[in-house]
């Protein structure tokens, strides 16, 4: 279907300009870098001279990806404001950058975080095993982001999502491969400006159209969408204060060992600049997330006031499309804004895709290619790095196809799938950093048991039909859909005719859950909906066999898997002795000194950057 049916020329022009900006930046930096001798250090770390502000913005848009941009408003729209508590967990997790990432990894000046594992355990095999596992995590994340962007674009333009999967990945491959880390960081800044501008545009204009912020609150309050606190300790409840602060806090803490983060922090001039990056990025993370979540409240108020909920009336094929649909209707009479939003959507995805591709290139080049081509020139290594970006992009497209078979909000999909691998990897880093007696066999056993257990748990959660499902909140009215469709939406040809989704008693069921709204391919069921048999609210539900395990909140997955993995690693380490004879102090941190400075024996734990630099010379 032609884009002209959905977007006007001004929208198309703005969209094309926003998309083309990224490869243009890549070309510019490729031309600049051609004046210098090719070097993997310049390609992967910008020569160690990146601007702290630019790096901070790059970190925010890298991890505040399309999963947040689309998934979080959908989360608030469907389940309410409990998710706002996730920001507390995020702050707790990201603050670990000050205590672990910067003081440990910056003095080492490593490009790949997995190089630390080789230094700590004196094993190239450990380093490469984690390199491949880390690449799997990066590719999964990039695939989820790519598919999410394609779904959002399809909801507005009508063009097949798979076309967008190929186009977006190809653009990211082009400017990442030719421009390196400098092109990625500068492009992230441009993309971040577009994203923030569009968030404010939706919030401000949406509130104006509804009648003000007070009206937004009045509409959302009776339906329970402004309830923030739930202190129920039940681990089977999807979102509570505890799952969001403890569970999500642990998931966010795993990011401090991610290759893109370590690569960027080690690309600034000094350890002081690295601290500035963390100090600027953490509050920015929280502010941007809160603004994105508020879009879900504005969307619900807007469509409720219109009298035509697009999910209940089947005008969109996936709840993750709620904000793209809102923008299309909200700015219907404002030329160029829909195109700007789509450009922001592309920016949110491109920033994450390019960062993951760049980190895959960096760690594969340093951990796999360089040890095998010891006599290769820097020019040759840089060429290999660019080739790895291209190959990773092809794999990313394949993973996006697989992700399309998983149902649920994007944040939930990400947490349940990536937690299966990130949990054990985080556990291994913590054991290596804080437990001196950790052995190589303990590491191997810990990661194998943890990943196998995590994958089993993730598959059960995403595909078990008998696990508990959390009921969505009541959706908006649909009594004015016929009038609405034939007036304000007449100029926009949507793929589905808005037919009302009703139950047999002609009322909307409050116990419907997300999976009942979407089928395996992401489209709405055409049949009459029925009440869920396994919802947590209301009367107790019967869960049989292992479904009780699969029903644990997905936010606890990473923590639960990490505990199992850590216990196995400690036990095996105590039973084996293949540990290094002596572990240098600068590769370890003491727990009491990192987090409890008031305790005895607090002192200098790692060598300064200057000492490490002298040793490496």
C-alpha positions as CSV (number, residue, x, y, z in Angstrom):
1,X,0.0,0.0,0.0
2,X,1.4,3.4,-0.9
3,X,2.6,5.7,1.8
4,X,0.7,8.5,0.1
5,X,-2.5,7.1,1.5
6,X,-1.2,7.8,5.0
7,X,1.3,10.6,4.8
8,X,1.3,13.9,3.0
9,X,4.2,15.3,1.0
10,X,5.4,17.4,3.9
11,X,5.5,14.3,6.1
12,X,7.3,12.2,3.6
13,X,9.9,15.0,3.1
14,X,10.5,15.3,6.9
15,X,10.7,11.6,7.3
16,X,13.2,11.1,4.5
17,X,15.3,14.0,5.8
18,X,15.4,12.5,9.3
19,X,16.4,9.1,7.9
20,X,19.0,10.3,5.5
21,X,20.7,12.4,8.2
22,X,22.3,9.3,9.8
23,X,24.1,8.0,6.7
24,X,25.2,11.5,5.8
25,X,26.9,11.9,9.2
26,X,28.6,8.5,8.6
27,X,29.9,9.7,5.3
28,X,31.2,13.0,6.8
29,X,33.1,11.2,9.5
30,X,34.4,8.6,7.1
31,X,35.9,11.4,5.0
32,X,37.4,13.0,8.1
33,X,38.9,9.7,9.3
34,X,40.4,9.1,5.8
35,X,42.9,11.8,6.6
36,X,44.4,9.8,9.4
37,X,46.1,6.5,9.4
38,X,43.5,3.7,9.9
39,X,43.5,2.5,13.5
40,X,41.1,0.2,15.4
41,X,41.7,2.5,18.4
42,X,40.3,5.5,16.5
43,X,37.5,3.4,14.9
44,X,36.3,1.8,18.1
45,X,37.1,4.5,20.7
46,X,37.5,7.7,18.8
47,X,41.1,8.1,19.8
48,X,40.0,8.4,23.5
49,X,39.0,12.0,22.9
50,X,35.2,12.0,22.7
51,X,33.2,14.8,24.3
52,X,31.5,13.8,27.7
53,X,28.2,15.5,26.9
54,X,28.0,13.8,23.5
55,X,28.8,10.4,25.1
56,X,26.2,11.0,27.8
57,X,23.5,11.7,25.2
58,X,24.6,8.7,23.2
59,X,24.2,6.5,26.2
60,X,20.7,7.8,26.9
61,X,19.4,7.2,23.4
62,X,21.2,3.9,23.1
63,X,19.5,2.4,26.1
64,X,16.3,4.5,25.9
65,X,15.6,2.8,22.7
66,X,12.4,2.1,20.7
67,X,11.5,-0.4,23.4
68,X,11.0,2.5,25.7
69,X,9.6,4.8,23.0
70,X,6.8,2.5,22.0
71,X,6.6,-0.1,24.8
72,X,6.4,2.1,27.9
73,X,3.4,4.3,26.7
74,X,1.7,1.0,25.8
75,X,2.5,-0.4,29.2
76,X,0.9,2.6,30.9
77,X,-2.1,2.5,28.6
78,X,-2.8,-1.2,29.2
79,X,-1.8,-1.7,32.8
80,X,-1.6,1.7,34.5
81,X,1.1,3.8,36.3
82,X,2.6,1.1,38.5
83,X,5.5,1.2,36.0
84,X,6.6,4.6,37.1
85,X,8.3,2.9,40.1
86,X,10.6,1.4,37.6
87,X,12.6,4.7,37.7
88,X,13.7,4.0,41.2
89,X,15.1,0.6,40.2
90,X,16.8,2.3,37.2
91,X,18.6,4.8,39.4
92,X,19.7,2.1,41.8
93,X,21.1,0.0,39.0
94,X,22.7,2.7,37.0
95,X,24.4,4.2,40.1
96,X,26.6,1.1,40.1
97,X,28.6,2.8,37.3
98,X,30.2,5.0,39.9
99,X,31.1,2.1,42.2
100,X,32.1,-0.6,39.8
101,X,32.3,0.3,36.1
102,X,34.4,3.5,36.2
103,X,36.9,2.7,39.0
104,X,37.5,-0.8,37.6
105,X,37.4,-0.6,33.9
106,X,38.5,2.9,33.0
107,X,42.1,2.4,34.5
108,X,42.4,-0.7,32.4
109,X,41.7,1.2,29.2
110,X,40.1,-1.8,27.5
111,X,38.0,-1.7,24.3
112,X,36.2,-5.0,25.1
113,X,34.8,-5.5,28.6
114,X,35.5,-9.2,28.1
115,X,39.2,-8.6,28.0
116,X,38.9,-8.1,31.8
117,X,37.8,-11.7,32.2
118,X,41.0,-12.9,30.4
119,X,43.1,-10.7,32.7
120,X,41.3,-11.9,35.8
121,X,41.2,-15.6,35.0
122,X,44.3,-15.8,32.7
123,X,42.2,-17.6,30.1
124,X,41.6,-16.7,26.5
125,X,38.8,-19.3,26.4
126,X,36.8,-17.5,29.1
127,X,37.1,-14.2,27.2
128,X,35.9,-15.6,23.9
129,X,33.1,-17.6,25.4
130,X,31.6,-14.5,27.0
131,X,32.3,-12.5,23.8
132,X,30.0,-14.9,21.9
133,X,27.4,-14.8,24.6
134,X,27.5,-11.0,24.7
135,X,27.1,-10.9,21.0
136,X,24.0,-13.0,21.3
137,X,22.5,-10.6,23.8
138,X,23.4,-7.6,21.6
139,X,21.9,-9.2,18.5
140,X,18.7,-10.1,20.4
141,X,18.4,-6.6,21.7
142,X,19.0,-5.1,18.2
143,X,16.5,-7.6,16.7
144,X,13.8,-6.6,19.2
145,X,14.3,-2.9,18.6
146,X,14.3,-3.4,14.8
147,X,11.0,-5.3,14.8
148,X,9.4,-2.8,17.2
149,X,10.3,0.1,15.0
150,X,8.9,-1.7,11.9
151,X,5.6,-2.4,13.7
152,X,5.3,1.2,14.7
153,X,6.0,2.4,11.1
154,X,3.6,-0.1,9.6
155,X,0.8,1.1,11.9
156,X,1.1,4.6,10.5
157,X,2.2,4.1,6.9
158,X,0.6,0.8,6.0
159,X,3.9,-0.4,4.4
160,X,4.9,-3.9,5.4
161,X,7.0,-4.1,8.6
162,X,9.5,-6.3,6.9
163,X,10.5,-3.6,4.5
164,X,11.3,-1.3,7.4
165,X,13.3,-4.1,9.1
166,X,15.6,-4.3,6.1
167,X,15.8,-0.5,5.5
168,X,16.5,0.5,9.1
169,X,19.1,-2.2,9.6
170,X,20.8,-1.3,6.3
171,X,21.0,2.4,7.2
172,X,22.5,1.5,10.6
173,X,25.0,-0.8,9.0
174,X,26.1,1.9,6.5
175,X,26.9,4.8,8.9
176,X,28.3,2.5,11.6
177,X,30.6,0.6,9.3
178,X,32.1,3.6,7.5
179,X,32.1,6.2,10.4
180,X,33.0,4.2,13.5
181,X,32.2,5.2,17.0
182,X,32.5,8.9,16.3
183,X,29.7,8.7,13.7
184,X,27.5,6.7,16.0
185,X,27.9,9.1,18.9
186,X,27.3,12.3,16.8
187,X,24.4,10.7,15.1
188,X,23.0,9.7,18.5
189,X,23.0,13.3,19.5
190,X,21.1,14.4,16.4
191,X,18.6,11.5,16.9
192,X,18.2,12.4,20.6
193,X,17.2,15.9,19.8
194,X,14.5,14.7,17.4
195,X,13.2,12.2,19.9
196,X,13.0,14.7,22.8
197,X,11.3,17.3,20.5
198,X,8.6,14.8,19.5
199,X,8.0,13.7,23.1
200,X,7.3,17.2,24.2
201,X,5.2,17.9,21.1
202,X,2.9,14.9,21.9
203,X,2.6,15.7,25.6
204,X,2.0,19.5,25.1
205,X,-0.4,19.3,22.1
206,X,-2.1,16.3,23.5
207,X,-2.9,18.0,26.8
208,X,-4.1,21.1,24.9
209,X,-6.5,19.0,22.7
210,X,-7.9,17.1,25.7
211,X,-8.5,20.3,27.7
212,X,-5.4,20.6,30.0
213,X,-3.4,18.5,32.4
214,X,-6.3,18.4,34.9
215,X,-8.6,16.8,32.3
216,X,-6.0,14.1,31.6
217,X,-5.9,13.3,35.4
218,X,-9.7,13.4,35.7
219,X,-10.1,10.9,32.8
220,X,-7.3,8.5,34.0
221,X,-8.1,8.5,37.7
222,X,-11.4,6.6,37.7
223,X,-10.0,3.8,35.6
224,X,-7.1,3.2,38.0
225,X,-4.4,4.3,35.6
226,X,-2.9,6.7,38.1
227,X,-2.2,4.1,40.8
228,X,1.5,4.1,41.4
229,X,2.1,2.1,44.6
230,X,1.4,-1.6,45.1
231,X,3.4,-3.1,48.0
232,X,2.1,-6.6,47.6
233,X,5.1,-9.0,48.0
234,X,3.5,-11.6,45.8
235,X,6.2,-12.5,43.2
236,X,3.5,-13.7,40.8
237,X,2.2,-10.2,40.3
238,X,3.5,-8.7,37.2
239,X,4.3,-5.2,38.5
240,X,4.6,-4.2,42.2
241,X,6.9,-1.8,44.0
242,X,9.2,-4.7,44.8
243,X,9.4,-6.2,41.3
244,X,10.0,-2.8,39.8
245,X,12.6,-1.6,42.3
246,X,14.4,-4.8,43.1
247,X,13.9,-6.9,39.9
248,X,14.2,-4.1,37.4
249,X,17.0,-2.5,39.5
250,X,19.0,-5.8,39.1
251,X,18.3,-5.8,35.3
252,X,19.5,-2.2,35.0
253,X,22.6,-3.1,37.1
254,X,23.5,-5.7,34.4
255,X,23.9,-2.8,31.9
256,X,27.0,-1.6,33.7
257,X,28.9,-4.6,32.2
258,X,27.5,-4.1,28.7
259,X,30.1,-3.6,25.9
260,X,28.5,-0.3,24.5
261,X,28.6,1.3,28.0
262,X,32.2,0.3,28.7
263,X,33.3,1.2,25.2
264,X,31.9,4.7,25.5
265,X,33.1,5.4,29.1
266,X,36.6,4.4,28.0
267,X,36.5,6.7,25.0
268,X,36.6,10.0,26.9
269,X,39.9,11.7,28.0
270,X,40.0,11.1,31.7
271,X,38.3,9.2,34.5
272,X,36.8,12.5,35.6
273,X,35.1,12.8,32.2
274,X,33.8,9.3,32.6
275,X,32.2,10.3,35.9
276,X,30.7,13.3,34.2
277,X,29.2,11.0,31.6
278,X,27.5,9.0,34.4
279,X,26.4,12.0,36.3
280,X,24.7,13.5,33.2
281,X,23.2,10.4,31.8
282,X,21.5,8.9,35.0
283,X,19.1,11.9,35.6
284,X,18.5,12.2,31.9
285,X,17.5,8.5,31.8
286,X,14.9,9.1,34.5
287,X,13.5,12.3,33.1
288,X,13.1,10.9,29.6
289,X,11.5,7.7,30.9
290,X,8.9,9.7,32.9
291,X,8.0,11.8,29.9
292,X,7.6,8.8,27.7
293,X,5.4,7.1,30.2
294,X,3.2,10.1,30.5
295,X,2.4,9.8,26.8
296,X,0.4,6.7,27.7
297,X,-1.8,8.7,30.0
298,X,-2.3,11.4,27.4
299,X,-3.2,8.9,24.8
300,X,-5.9,7.2,27.0
301,X,-7.4,10.6,27.9
302,X,-7.5,11.7,24.3
303,X,-9.2,8.6,22.9
304,X,-11.6,8.3,25.8
305,X,-12.7,11.9,25.2
306,X,-13.1,11.1,21.5
307,X,-15.2,8.1,22.4
308,X,-13.3,5.6,20.2
309,X,-10.6,3.5,21.8
310,X,-8.4,2.3,18.9
311,X,-7.5,-1.0,20.6
312,X,-11.1,-1.8,21.7
313,X,-12.4,-0.9,18.2
314,X,-9.6,-2.8,16.4
315,X,-8.3,0.3,14.5
316,X,-4.7,-0.8,15.3
317,X,-3.3,-4.2,15.1
318,X,-1.0,-4.1,18.1
319,X,-1.1,-2.1,21.4
320,X,2.5,-1.1,20.8
321,X,1.1,1.0,17.9
322,X,-0.9,3.3,20.2
323,X,1.4,6.3,20.1
324,X,2.0,6.2,16.3
325,X,-1.8,6.1,15.9
326,X,-2.2,8.9,18.4
327,X,0.3,11.1,16.5
328,X,-1.4,10.4,13.2
329,X,-4.8,11.5,14.5
330,X,-3.6,14.3,16.9
331,X,-1.5,16.1,14.2
332,X,-3.8,15.3,11.3
333,X,-4.1,19.0,10.4
334,X,-0.4,19.9,11.1
335,X,1.8,19.1,8.0
336,X,5.1,17.5,8.7
337,X,4.5,16.4,12.3
338,X,3.6,12.9,11.5
339,X,6.7,12.6,9.4
340,X,8.8,14.1,12.3
341,X,7.4,11.5,14.6
342,X,8.3,8.7,12.2
343,X,11.8,10.2,12.0
344,X,11.9,10.1,15.8
345,X,10.8,6.5,15.7
346,X,13.5,5.7,13.3
347,X,16.0,7.6,15.4
348,X,15.1,5.7,18.5
349,X,15.7,2.4,16.7
350,X,18.8,3.4,14.7
351,X,20.6,4.7,17.8
352,X,20.2,1.3,19.5
353,X,20.9,-0.8,16.4
354,X,24.0,1.1,15.5
355,X,25.4,1.0,19.1
356,X,24.9,-2.7,19.3
357,X,26.4,-3.3,15.9
358,X,29.4,-1.1,16.8
359,X,29.9,-3.0,20.1
360,X,29.7,-6.3,18.4
361,X,32.3,-5.2,15.9
362,X,34.6,-3.9,18.7
363,X,34.5,-6.9,20.9
364,X,34.7,-9.4,18.0
365,X,37.7,-7.6,16.5
366,X,39.5,-7.3,19.8
367,X,38.6,-10.7,21.3
368,X,38.5,-13.0,18.3
369,X,40.2,-11.4,15.2
370,X,43.2,-9.7,16.8
371,X,44.5,-12.7,18.8
372,X,44.4,-14.8,15.6
373,X,46.0,-12.2,13.3
374,X,48.8,-10.9,15.5
375,X,50.8,-9.6,12.6
376,X,47.9,-7.9,10.9
377,X,48.1,-4.2,10.3
378,X,45.7,-1.7,12.0
379,X,44.3,-1.0,8.5
380,X,43.5,-4.7,8.1
381,X,41.9,-4.9,11.5
382,X,39.7,-1.9,10.8
383,X,38.5,-3.5,7.5
384,X,37.6,-6.7,9.4
385,X,35.7,-4.5,11.9
386,X,33.6,-3.0,9.1
387,X,32.9,-6.4,7.7
388,X,31.7,-7.6,11.1
389,X,29.2,-4.7,11.2
390,X,27.7,-5.9,7.9
391,X,27.5,-9.5,9.0
392,X,25.9,-8.6,12.3
393,X,23.3,-6.5,10.4
394,X,22.3,-9.5,8.4
395,X,21.9,-11.6,11.5
396,X,19.9,-8.8,13.1
397,X,17.3,-9.0,10.3
398,X,16.9,-12.8,10.9
399,X,16.4,-12.3,14.7
400,X,13.7,-9.6,14.0
401,X,11.8,-12.2,12.1
402,X,12.0,-14.6,15.0
403,X,11.0,-12.0,17.6
404,X,7.7,-11.4,15.7
405,X,6.5,-14.8,17.0
406,X,6.7,-13.6,20.6
407,X,3.6,-11.9,22.1
408,X,3.4,-9.1,24.6
409,X,4.6,-5.6,25.3
410,X,8.1,-4.9,24.1
411,X,9.5,-4.2,27.6
412,X,8.2,-7.5,28.8
413,X,9.6,-9.4,25.7
414,X,13.0,-7.7,26.3
415,X,13.1,-8.4,30.0
416,X,12.1,-12.1,29.7
417,X,14.3,-13.0,26.8
418,X,17.5,-11.0,27.5
419,X,17.3,-11.8,31.3
420,X,18.0,-15.4,30.4
421,X,21.5,-14.6,29.3
422,X,22.3,-11.3,31.0
423,X,21.6,-12.7,34.5
424,X,24.3,-15.4,34.4
425,X,26.8,-13.0,32.7
426,X,26.2,-10.4,35.4
427,X,26.8,-13.0,38.0
428,X,30.1,-14.1,36.5
429,X,31.4,-10.5,36.4
430,X,30.4,-10.0,40.1
431,X,32.1,-13.2,41.1
432,X,35.2,-12.3,39.3
433,X,35.3,-8.8,40.7
434,X,34.4,-9.5,44.4
435,X,35.2,-13.2,45.1
436,X,38.9,-14.0,44.9
437,X,38.5,-17.8,45.1
438,X,36.4,-17.9,41.9
439,X,37.8,-20.6,39.5
440,X,37.6,-21.1,35.8
441,X,35.6,-24.3,36.2
442,X,33.2,-22.4,38.5
443,X,32.8,-19.7,35.8
444,X,32.1,-22.3,33.1
445,X,29.6,-24.2,35.2
446,X,27.9,-21.1,36.4
447,X,27.3,-19.7,32.9
448,X,26.1,-23.0,31.4
449,X,23.7,-23.8,34.2
450,X,22.5,-20.2,34.4
451,X,21.9,-19.8,30.6
452,X,20.1,-23.2,30.3
453,X,17.9,-22.4,33.3
454,X,17.2,-18.9,32.0
455,X,16.3,-20.1,28.5
456,X,13.9,-22.7,29.9
457,X,12.3,-20.1,32.2
458,X,12.0,-17.6,29.4
459,X,10.5,-20.0,26.9
460,X,8.0,-21.2,29.5
461,X,7.0,-17.6,30.3
462,X,6.5,-16.5,26.7
463,X,4.8,-19.6,25.4
464,X,3.1,-21.5,28.2
465,X,-0.7,-21.2,27.8
466,X,-1.3,-22.0,31.4
467,X,0.7,-19.3,33.2
468,X,-1.0,-16.5,35.1
469,X,-1.9,-13.5,32.9
470,X,-2.3,-10.0,34.3
471,X,-5.6,-8.4,33.4
472,X,-5.5,-5.1,31.5
473,X,-7.3,-2.1,32.8
474,X,-10.7,-1.2,31.2
475,X,-10.2,0.3,27.8
476,X,-11.9,3.5,26.6
477,X,-15.4,3.8,25.1
478,X,-16.2,2.9,21.5
479,X,-19.7,4.4,21.2
480,X,-18.5,7.1,18.8
481,X,-16.3,5.0,16.6
482,X,-18.6,5.1,13.6
483,X,-18.9,8.9,13.6
484,X,-15.2,9.2,14.3
485,X,-14.2,7.0,11.5
486,X,-16.3,8.8,9.0
487,X,-15.2,12.3,9.9
488,X,-11.8,13.0,11.3
489,X,-10.2,9.8,10.2
490,X,-11.7,9.8,6.7
491,X,-8.6,11.2,5.2
492,X,-6.5,8.4,6.6
493,X,-7.0,4.9,5.1
494,X,-6.3,2.4,7.8
495,X,-5.9,-1.3,7.1
496,X,-8.8,-2.4,9.2
497,X,-12.3,-1.2,9.5
498,X,-13.0,-0.2,13.1
499,X,-15.4,-2.9,14.2
500,X,-16.3,-3.0,17.9
501,X,-14.8,-5.7,20.1
502,X,-17.6,-6.8,22.4
503,X,-18.4,-9.6,24.7
504,X,-21.6,-11.5,24.7
505,X,-23.1,-9.2,27.3
506,X,-22.2,-6.2,25.1
507,X,-19.7,-4.8,27.6
508,X,-15.9,-4.8,27.7
509,X,-14.3,-7.4,30.0
510,X,-12.1,-6.0,32.7
511,X,-10.2,-9.3,32.9
512,X,-8.9,-9.3,29.3
513,X,-5.1,-9.5,29.1
514,X,-2.5,-8.6,26.6
515,X,-2.2,-12.0,24.9
516,X,-5.9,-12.1,24.2
517,X,-5.6,-8.9,22.3
518,X,-2.8,-10.0,20.1
519,X,-2.3,-13.2,18.2
520,X,1.1,-14.8,17.4
521,X,1.6,-12.6,14.4
522,X,0.8,-9.4,16.2
523,X,-2.7,-8.9,14.8
524,X,-6.0,-8.7,16.7
525,X,-8.2,-11.7,16.9
526,X,-11.4,-11.4,14.7
527,X,-13.4,-13.6,17.0
528,X,-15.4,-12.5,20.1
529,X,-13.2,-12.3,23.1
530,X,-13.8,-14.2,26.3
531,X,-12.6,-13.8,29.8
532,X,-9.2,-14.9,30.8
533,X,-8.9,-18.2,32.8
534,X,-5.6,-17.2,34.4
535,X,-5.7,-13.6,35.6
536,X,-4.2,-12.5,38.9
537,X,-6.8,-10.0,40.0
538,X,-10.1,-11.2,41.5
539,X,-10.7,-14.8,42.6
540,X,-7.8,-17.2,43.1
541,X,-6.7,-19.0,39.9
542,X,-5.6,-22.6,39.6
543,X,-2.1,-23.0,38.2
544,X,-0.9,-26.5,37.4
545,X,2.6,-28.1,37.2
546,X,5.4,-25.8,36.3
547,X,3.1,-22.9,35.3
548,X,3.6,-21.5,38.8
549,X,7.3,-21.0,38.0
550,X,6.5,-19.5,34.6
551,X,4.1,-17.1,36.3
552,X,6.8,-15.3,38.2
553,X,7.1,-11.7,37.2
554,X,9.4,-11.3,34.3
555,X,11.2,-8.5,36.2
556,X,12.5,-11.1,38.6
557,X,13.9,-13.4,35.9
558,X,17.4,-11.9,35.8
559,X,17.7,-11.8,39.6
560,X,16.3,-15.3,40.0
561,X,18.6,-16.7,37.3
562,X,21.6,-14.8,38.8
563,X,21.0,-16.3,42.2
564,X,21.0,-19.8,40.8
565,X,24.0,-19.1,38.6
566,X,26.0,-17.5,41.5
567,X,25.3,-20.4,43.9
568,X,26.4,-22.9,41.3
569,X,29.6,-20.9,40.6
570,X,30.5,-20.5,44.3
571,X,30.0,-24.2,45.0
572,X,32.0,-25.4,42.0
573,X,34.7,-22.9,42.8
574,X,35.1,-24.2,46.3
575,X,35.4,-27.8,44.9
576,X,38.0,-26.9,42.3
577,X,41.3,-25.1,42.3
578,X,42.1,-24.0,38.7
579,X,42.3,-20.4,39.8
580,X,45.2,-18.0,39.1
581,X,48.1,-18.2,41.6
582,X,47.9,-14.5,42.3
583,X,45.2,-12.0,41.2
584,X,46.5,-8.4,40.9
585,X,44.7,-6.0,43.3
586,X,43.7,-3.7,40.4
587,X,41.5,-6.4,39.0
588,X,39.5,-6.8,42.2
589,X,37.2,-4.6,44.3
590,X,36.4,-5.1,48.0
591,X,32.7,-5.1,48.7
592,X,32.9,-3.3,52.0
593,X,35.1,-0.5,50.5
594,X,32.8,0.0,47.4
595,X,29.5,0.3,49.3
596,X,30.2,0.7,53.0
597,X,33.0,3.3,53.4
598,X,32.3,3.6,57.1
599,X,33.5,0.0,57.7
600,X,37.2,-0.7,58.6
601,X,39.9,-1.3,56.1
602,X,38.6,1.2,53.5
603,X,41.5,2.2,51.3
604,X,42.8,2.5,47.8
605,X,41.6,-0.5,45.9
606,X,42.6,0.1,42.3
607,X,45.6,1.7,40.8
608,X,45.2,5.1,39.4
609,X,44.9,5.7,35.7
610,X,48.4,7.2,35.7
611,X,49.9,4.1,37.3
612,X,48.2,1.8,34.9
613,X,49.3,3.8,31.9
614,X,52.9,3.6,33.1
615,X,52.6,-0.1,33.5
616,X,51.2,-0.6,30.0
617,X,54.0,1.4,28.4
